[in-house]
């Protein structure tokens, strides 16, 4: 059998049967091919065969080889041991790599059956003929970390070279291969590979070999009276320098198996049939053959290889585990098939990591969350912004009756502040993710923060644009008569804008609500160096048609901002700061628009970096809200503190309207603006024009009366009686505004100082002169001016910019009006445009 030649082996067997004495049993069979041929034919000769070296799994088939036994465990005997090792380290996912040879394929197939039903997954099964690199690469691609290999020494060198190239070694991988290779087996095949020796040894480091135990390690006397250690010592002494076989202990125990079998058979024959002996055995005596077969199945003793027990003809032996450590194999454990126990020698197995390798890449999902310090800093800034908004609100409410604040619509200012505070509040919600709230709460926050930010934006800018629209409606349509636009109408406008928002948001929520979605990113190595991979995940608020809904919202907000820019441009020349915020609205829209565009773009590009995204979104909201509130309220605050009347003085102002088809500019002078309603301007202009005409007519009559007074002093009484009413009519023209009683009092004082009776008196020194010369004399001119000056001063000068319209009395000192320059009393007559 030693030549492993089927023909020679079969011929030797037939010659022994034909020419030799009757053989009771066949002992031997080393080569698997020869042994299997002989074992298959034993049933015809009624012979029992016992092998000590044939490990091929094929011989375990009792239907085909019913008379075959072996003292050496088969190659399949390692599979229960491997199963025990996998369970010991809780490896539940493995892969196999098998050489395309029947011996290895059978072991692999048996292993599949052993692992099936044991909650251990064979995730990939690869085989190869000559080049294992492709199979190794596939194993890596399938994330196989525990590899069960079945191949010979030559292929083992190639396998580990490929493993080195694919980096399938080290702390993350564990190779389990046959342990029956010769000592220093790699040195015989290293030259046949293209792998460097150091690279091969690096890839081999830590592999575990599985093979049967040649000799028992127990210090227990065997059936021969010797301990396994004593037997080994005696064996080594007798063989001297001869070759050693690892099967010698199984051959030794095999002799004892045959001896014990014959002994039990003889006892059985003596007990049952005293006339029949084992010497009566022949190849046709099936009764004695059956007795030998049953006696061998009952074998059970402790030999030098351990407990010798057969189960269906298969030896239930001891399997050892060795590990390749620093260029040598070290025994690290032992599996007892009889007791089905695994014993790992303390601290003998050395894994290259801090712990045994994982059976697969442990993917630990890690939420990319917003940094708590960043959230705290931005929340603090947000709180400061809300405090500032609250201060503006307090300022606006406290000074709501001041002219400056009252003319700027305090209710609209409150809405602007409210919108800013809602925008600030949304920052707190944008910073809450899965690390702070549950999944269900996060999904609710997706909707709430969208509503708050949208409503806040519309409230703030809607109120601001509504105020600008009122200024535009009053000053840009000069044909309108009386037009009063109250705050209630502005509130209706803002409410309409909010209603549009609510319609969009409600449809969004009903048709396609926002949901919590999780985006998974590529795996990353563990920063702590553990044998796990980190898969970052990120929470988003999304829905099916996210782009469409965002487009609708952005379009509406964009139109709102364009409308605000249009109103701000149209009213840019209205020069009443308390009414007109167009300059600040333009600045606010510009800053908000630029920041929103930049913020949206950068936020989209950094959606996989929650800290950066949240920081950008929060800073954009803080900047936009803060700059808007400051532009609206800081100028009012400064003006109210420094010069509270500067922005509300009723002064002449101009505004210009550019016509599309005209190159000229039309300027309209406005004389007075009522604090309560600027919409009465046009009506006041018409009334003022009518009164001017009446003043002109009465002035002519006054001139004629004055001339007559010089000529006919007798008519003084008539003039006093008939023309005093005309004087009252002239003075009463001022009463259409205010201070009617004050003006009459001034007129009375003036008449007391210059009684009518003295108008006709004549200076004795002038009686002899010509009447025309007397009329134009300085005395007469001074007398006429003393009467005309108050009337002219009151009626004409305001219309040409000479006297402020707020002057309550025609005779008040010119220093009372900021438009008058103080001059000596002898030069208080202004001759301009008369």
GIRAZI-V341515 format. One record per residue. N is the residue number from 1. RES is the residue in one small letter. SS is DSSP state (H for helix, E for strand, C for the rest). BURIAL is + if it has 9 or more other ideal C-beta (glycine too) atoms within 8 Angstrom, else -. Layout:
BEGIN
((N	RES	SS	BURIAL) (N	RES	SS	BURIAL))
END
This chain:
BEGIN
((1	x	C	+) (2	x	C	-) (3	x	C	-) (4	x	C	+) (5	x	C	-) (6	x	H	-) (7	x	H	-) (8	x	H	-) (9	x	H	+) (10	x	H	+) (11	x	H	-) (12	x	H	+) (13	x	H	+) (14	x	H	-) (15	x	H	+) (16	x	H	+) (17	x	H	+) (18	x	H	-) (19	x	H	-) (20	x	C	-) (21	x	C	-) (22	x	C	-) (23	x	C	+) (24	x	C	-) (25	x	E	+) (26	x	E	+) (27	x	E	+) (28	x	C	+) (29	x	C	+) (30	x	C	+) (31	x	C	+) (32	x	H	+) (33	x	H	-) (34	x	H	+) (35	x	H	+) (36	x	H	+) (37	x	H	+) (38	x	H	+) (39	x	H	+) (40	x	H	+) (41	x	H	+) (42	x	H	+) (43	x	H	-) (44	x	H	-) (45	x	H	-) (46	x	C	+) (47	x	C	+) (48	x	E	+) (49	x	E	+) (50	x	E	+) (51	x	E	+) (52	x	C	+) (53	x	C	+) (54	x	C	+) (55	x	C	+) (56	x	C	+) (57	x	H	+) (58	x	H	+) (59	x	H	+) (60	x	H	+) (61	x	C	-) (62	x	C	-) (63	x	C	-) (64	x	C	-) (65	x	C	+) (66	x	C	+) (67	x	C	+) (68	x	E	+) (69	x	E	+) (70	x	E	+) (71	x	C	+) (72	x	C	+) (73	x	C	+) (74	x	C	+) (75	x	C	+) (76	x	C	+) (77	x	H	+) (78	x	H	+) (79	x	H	+) (80	x	H	+) (81	x	H	+) (82	x	H	+) (83	x	H	+) (84	x	H	+) (85	x	H	+) (86	x	H	+) (87	x	H	+) (88	x	H	-) (89	x	C	-) (90	x	C	-) (91	x	C	+) (92	x	C	-) (93	x	E	+) (94	x	E	+) (95	x	E	+) (96	x	E	+) (97	x	E	+) (98	x	E	+) (99	x	E	+) (100	x	C	-) (101	x	C	-) (102	x	H	-) (103	x	H	+) (104	x	H	+) (105	x	H	+) (106	x	H	+) (107	x	H	+) (108	x	H	+) (109	x	H	-) (110	x	H	+) (111	x	H	+) (112	x	H	+) (113	x	H	-) (114	x	H	+) (115	x	H	+) (116	x	C	-) (117	x	C	-) (118	x	C	-) (119	x	C	-) (120	x	C	+) (121	x	E	-) (122	x	E	+) (123	x	E	+) (124	x	E	+) (125	x	E	+) (126	x	E	+) (127	x	E	+) (128	x	E	+) (129	x	C	-) (130	x	C	-) (131	x	C	-) (132	x	C	+) (133	x	H	+) (134	x	H	-) (135	x	H	+) (136	x	H	+) (137	x	H	+) (138	x	H	+) (139	x	H	+) (140	x	H	+) (141	x	H	-) (142	x	C	+) (143	x	C	-) (144	x	C	+) (145	x	C	+) (146	x	E	+) (147	x	E	+) (148	x	E	+) (149	x	E	+) (150	x	E	+) (151	x	C	+) (152	x	C	-) (153	x	H	+) (154	x	H	-) (155	x	H	+) (156	x	H	+) (157	x	H	+) (158	x	H	+) (159	x	H	+) (160	x	H	+) (161	x	H	+) (162	x	H	+) (163	x	H	+) (164	x	H	+) (165	x	H	-) (166	x	C	+) (167	x	C	-) (168	x	C	+) (169	x	C	+) (170	x	C	-) (171	x	C	+) (172	x	C	-) (173	x	C	+) (174	x	E	+) (175	x	E	+) (176	x	E	+) (177	x	E	+) (178	x	E	+) (179	x	C	+) (180	x	C	-) (181	x	C	-) (182	x	C	-) (183	x	C	-) (184	x	C	-) (185	x	H	+) (186	x	H	+) (187	x	H	-) (188	x	H	-) (189	x	C	+) (190	x	H	+) (191	x	H	-) (192	x	H	-) (193	x	C	+) (194	x	C	-) (195	x	C	+) (196	x	C	-) (197	x	H	-) (198	x	H	-) (199	x	H	+) (200	x	H	+) (201	x	H	+) (202	x	H	+) (203	x	H	+) (204	x	H	+) (205	x	C	+) (206	x	C	+) (207	x	C	+) (208	x	E	+) (209	x	E	+) (210	x	E	+) (211	x	E	+) (212	x	E	+) (213	x	C	+) (214	x	C	+) (215	x	C	+) (216	x	C	+) (217	x	C	-) (218	x	C	-) (219	x	C	-) (220	x	C	-) (221	x	E	-) (222	x	C	+) (223	x	C	-) (224	x	C	+) (225	x	C	-) (226	x	C	+) (227	x	E	+) (228	x	H	+) (229	x	H	-) (230	x	H	-) (231	x	H	+) (232	x	H	+) (233	x	H	-) (234	x	H	+) (235	x	H	+) (236	x	H	-) (237	x	H	-) (238	x	H	-) (239	x	H	+) (240	x	C	-) (241	x	C	-) (242	x	C	-) (243	x	C	-) (244	x	C	-) (245	x	C	-) (246	x	C	-) (247	x	C	+) (248	x	H	+) (249	x	H	+) (250	x	H	+) (251	x	H	+) (252	x	H	+) (253	x	H	+) (254	x	H	+) (255	x	H	+) (256	x	H	+) (257	x	H	+) (258	x	H	+) (259	x	H	-) (260	x	H	+) (261	x	H	+) (262	x	H	+) (263	x	H	-) (264	x	H	+) (265	x	H	+) (266	x	H	+) (267	x	H	-) (268	x	H	+) (269	x	H	+) (270	x	H	-) (271	x	H	-) (272	x	H	-) (273	x	C	-) (274	x	C	-) (275	x	C	-) (276	x	C	-) (277	x	C	-) (278	x	H	+) (279	x	H	-) (280	x	H	-) (281	x	C	+) (282	x	C	-) (283	x	C	-) (284	x	C	-) (285	x	C	+) (286	x	H	-) (287	x	H	-) (288	x	H	+) (289	x	H	+) (290	x	H	-) (291	x	H	+) (292	x	H	+) (293	x	H	+) (294	x	H	-) (295	x	H	+) (296	x	H	+) (297	x	H	-) (298	x	C	-) (299	x	C	+) (300	x	E	-) (301	x	E	+) (302	x	E	+) (303	x	E	+) (304	x	C	+) (305	x	C	+) (306	x	E	+) (307	x	E	+) (308	x	E	+) (309	x	E	+) (310	x	E	+) (311	x	E	-) (312	x	C	-) (313	x	C	+) (314	x	E	+) (315	x	E	+) (316	x	C	+) (317	x	C	+) (318	x	E	+) (319	x	E	+) (320	x	E	+) (321	x	E	+) (322	x	E	+) (323	x	E	+) (324	x	E	+) (325	x	E	+) (326	x	C	-) (327	x	C	-) (328	x	E	-) (329	x	E	+) (330	x	E	+) (331	x	E	+) (332	x	E	+) (333	x	E	+) (334	x	E	+) (335	x	E	+) (336	x	E	+) (337	x	C	+) (338	x	C	-) (339	x	C	-) (340	x	C	-) (341	x	E	-) (342	x	E	+) (343	x	E	-) (344	x	E	+) (345	x	C	+) (346	x	C	-) (347	x	C	-) (348	x	C	+) (349	x	C	+) (350	x	C	-) (351	x	C	+) (352	x	C	-) (353	x	C	+) (354	x	C	-) (355	x	C	-) (356	x	C	-) (357	x	C	+) (358	x	C	+) (359	x	C	+) (360	x	C	+) (361	x	C	+) (362	x	E	-) (363	x	E	+) (364	x	E	+) (365	x	E	-) (366	x	E	-) (367	x	E	+) (368	x	C	+) (369	x	C	-) (370	x	C	+) (371	x	C	-) (372	x	H	-) (373	x	H	-) (374	x	H	+) (375	x	H	+) (376	x	H	-) (377	x	H	-) (378	x	H	+) (379	x	H	+) (380	x	H	-) (381	x	H	+) (382	x	H	+) (383	x	H	-) (384	x	H	-) (385	x	H	+) (386	x	H	+) (387	x	H	-) (388	x	H	+) (389	x	H	+) (390	x	H	+) (391	x	H	-) (392	x	H	+) (393	x	H	+) (394	x	H	-) (395	x	H	+) (396	x	H	+) (397	x	H	+) (398	x	H	-) (399	x	C	+) (400	x	C	+) (401	x	C	-) (402	x	C	+) (403	x	H	+) (404	x	H	+) (405	x	H	+) (406	x	H	+) (407	x	H	+) (408	x	C	+) (409	x	C	+) (410	x	H	+) (411	x	H	+) (412	x	H	+) (413	x	H	+) (414	x	H	+) (415	x	H	+) (416	x	H	+) (417	x	H	+) (418	x	H	+) (419	x	H	+) (420	x	H	+) (421	x	H	+) (422	x	H	+) (423	x	H	+) (424	x	H	+) (425	x	H	+) (426	x	H	+) (427	x	H	+) (428	x	H	+) (429	x	H	+) (430	x	H	+) (431	x	C	+) (432	x	C	+) (433	x	C	+) (434	x	C	+) (435	x	C	-) (436	x	C	-) (437	x	C	-) (438	x	C	-) (439	x	H	-) (440	x	H	-) (441	x	H	-) (442	x	H	+) (443	x	H	+) (444	x	H	-) (445	x	H	+) (446	x	H	+) (447	x	H	+) (448	x	H	+) (449	x	H	+) (450	x	H	+) (451	x	H	+) (452	x	H	+) (453	x	H	+) (454	x	H	+) (455	x	H	+) (456	x	H	+) (457	x	H	+) (458	x	H	+) (459	x	H	+) (460	x	H	+) (461	x	H	+) (462	x	H	+) (463	x	H	+) (464	x	H	+) (465	x	H	+) (466	x	H	+) (467	x	H	+) (468	x	H	+) (469	x	H	+) (470	x	H	+) (471	x	H	+) (472	x	H	+) (473	x	H	+) (474	x	H	+) (475	x	H	+) (476	x	C	+) (477	x	C	-) (478	x	C	-) (479	x	C	-) (480	x	C	+) (481	x	C	-) (482	x	C	-) (483	x	C	-) (484	x	C	-) (485	x	C	+) (486	x	C	-) (487	x	H	-) (488	x	H	-) (489	x	H	-) (490	x	H	+) (491	x	H	+) (492	x	H	-) (493	x	H	+) (494	x	H	+) (495	x	H	-) (496	x	H	-) (497	x	H	+) (498	x	H	+) (499	x	H	-) (500	x	H	+) (501	x	H	+) (502	x	H	-) (503	x	H	-) (504	x	H	+) (505	x	H	+) (506	x	H	-) (507	x	H	-) (508	x	H	+) (509	x	H	+) (510	x	H	-) (511	x	H	-) (512	x	C	-) (513	x	C	+) (514	x	C	+) (515	x	E	+) (516	x	E	+) (517	x	E	-) (518	x	E	-) (519	x	E	+) (520	x	E	-) (521	x	E	+) (522	x	E	-) (523	x	E	-) (524	x	E	+) (525	x	E	-) (526	x	C	+) (527	x	C	-) (528	x	C	-) (529	x	C	-) (530	x	C	-) (531	x	C	+) (532	x	E	+) (533	x	E	+) (534	x	E	+) (535	x	E	+) (536	x	E	+) (537	x	E	+) (538	x	E	+) (539	x	E	+) (540	x	E	+) (541	x	E	+) (542	x	E	-) (543	x	C	+) (544	x	C	-) (545	x	C	-) (546	x	H	-) (547	x	H	-) (548	x	H	-) (549	x	H	+) (550	x	H	-) (551	x	H	-) (552	x	H	+) (553	x	H	+) (554	x	H	-) (555	x	H	-) (556	x	H	+) (557	x	H	+) (558	x	H	-) (559	x	H	-) (560	x	H	+) (561	x	H	+) (562	x	H	-) (563	x	H	+) (564	x	H	+) (565	x	H	+) (566	x	H	-) (567	x	H	+) (568	x	H	+) (569	x	H	+) (570	x	H	+) (571	x	C	+) (572	x	C	+) (573	x	C	-) (574	x	C	+) (575	x	C	-) (576	x	C	+) (577	x	C	+) (578	x	C	+) (579	x	C	+) (580	x	C	+) (581	x	C	+) (582	x	H	+) (583	x	H	+) (584	x	H	+) (585	x	H	+) (586	x	H	+) (587	x	H	+) (588	x	H	+) (589	x	H	+) (590	x	H	-) (591	x	H	+) (592	x	H	+) (593	x	H	+) (594	x	H	-) (595	x	H	+) (596	x	H	+) (597	x	H	-) (598	x	H	+) (599	x	H	+) (600	x	H	-) (601	x	H	-) (602	x	H	+) (603	x	H	+) (604	x	H	-) (605	x	H	-) (606	x	C	+) (607	x	C	+) (608	x	C	-) (609	x	C	-) (610	x	H	+) (611	x	H	+) (612	x	H	-) (613	x	H	+) (614	x	H	+) (615	x	H	+) (616	x	H	+) (617	x	H	+) (618	x	H	+) (619	x	H	+) (620	x	H	+) (621	x	H	+) (622	x	H	+) (623	x	H	+) (624	x	H	+) (625	x	H	+) (626	x	H	+) (627	x	H	+) (628	x	H	+) (629	x	H	+) (630	x	H	-) (631	x	H	+) (632	x	H	+) (633	x	H	+) (634	x	H	-) (635	x	H	+) (636	x	H	+) (637	x	H	+) (638	x	H	-) (639	x	H	+) (640	x	H	+) (641	x	H	-) (642	x	H	-) (643	x	C	-) (644	x	C	+) (645	x	C	-) (646	x	C	-) (647	x	C	+) (648	x	C	+) (649	x	C	-) (650	x	C	+) (651	x	C	-) (652	x	C	-) (653	x	C	+) (654	x	C	+) (655	x	C	+) (656	x	C	-) (657	x	C	-) (658	x	C	-) (659	x	C	-) (660	x	C	-) (661	x	C	-) (662	x	C	-) (663	x	C	-) (664	x	C	-) (665	x	C	-) (666	x	C	-) (667	x	C	-) (668	x	C	-) (669	x	C	-) (670	x	C	+) (671	x	C	+) (672	x	C	+) (673	x	C	+) (674	x	C	+) (675	x	C	-) (676	x	C	-) (677	x	C	-) (678	x	H	+) (679	x	H	+) (680	x	H	+) (681	x	H	+) (682	x	H	+) (683	x	H	+) (684	x	H	+) (685	x	H	+) (686	x	H	-) (687	x	H	+) (688	x	H	+) (689	x	H	-) (690	x	H	-) (691	x	H	+) (692	x	H	+) (693	x	H	-) (694	x	H	+) (695	x	H	+) (696	x	H	-) (697	x	H	-) (698	x	H	+) (699	x	H	+) (700	x	H	-) (701	x	H	+) (702	x	H	+) (703	x	H	+) (704	x	H	-) (705	x	H	+) (706	x	H	+) (707	x	H	+) (708	x	H	+) (709	x	H	+) (710	x	H	+) (711	x	H	-) (712	x	C	-) (713	x	H	+) (714	x	H	-) (715	x	H	+) (716	x	H	+) (717	x	H	-) (718	x	H	-) (719	x	H	+) (720	x	H	+) (721	x	H	-) (722	x	H	-) (723	x	C	+) (724	x	H	+) (725	x	H	-) (726	x	H	+) (727	x	H	+) (728	x	H	+) (729	x	H	+) (730	x	H	+) (731	x	H	+) (732	x	H	+) (733	x	H	+) (734	x	H	+) (735	x	H	+) (736	x	H	-) (737	x	C	-) (738	x	C	-) (739	x	C	+) (740	x	H	+) (741	x	H	-) (742	x	H	+) (743	x	H	+) (744	x	H	+) (745	x	H	-) (746	x	H	+) (747	x	H	+) (748	x	H	-) (749	x	H	-) (750	x	H	+) (751	x	H	+) (752	x	H	-) (753	x	H	-) (754	x	C	+) (755	x	C	-) (756	x	H	+) (757	x	H	-) (758	x	H	-) (759	x	C	+) (760	x	C	+) (761	x	C	-) (762	x	C	-) (763	x	C	-) (764	x	H	-) (765	x	H	-) (766	x	H	+) (767	x	C	-) (768	x	C	-) (769	x	C	-) (770	x	C	-) (771	x	H	-) (772	x	H	-) (773	x	H	-) (774	x	H	+) (775	x	H	+) (776	x	C	-) (777	x	C	+) (778	x	H	-) (779	x	H	-) (780	x	H	+) (781	x	H	+) (782	x	H	-) (783	x	H	+) (784	x	H	+) (785	x	H	+) (786	x	H	-) (787	x	H	+) (788	x	H	+) (789	x	H	+) (790	x	H	+) (791	x	H	+) (792	x	H	+) (793	x	H	+) (794	x	H	+) (795	x	H	+) (796	x	C	+) (797	x	H	+) (798	x	H	+) (799	x	H	+) (800	x	H	-) (801	x	C	-) (802	x	C	+) (803	x	C	+) (804	x	C	+) (805	x	C	+) (806	x	C	-) (807	x	C	+) (808	x	C	-) (809	x	C	+) (810	x	C	+) (811	x	C	-) (812	x	C	-) (813	x	C	-) (814	x	H	+) (815	x	H	-) (816	x	H	-) (817	x	C	+) (818	x	C	-) (819	x	C	-) (820	x	C	+) (821	x	C	-) (822	x	C	-) (823	x	C	-) (824	x	C	-) (825	x	H	-) (826	x	H	-) (827	x	H	-) (828	x	C	-) (829	x	C	-) (830	x	C	-) (831	x	C	-) (832	x	C	-) (833	x	C	-) (834	x	C	-))
END
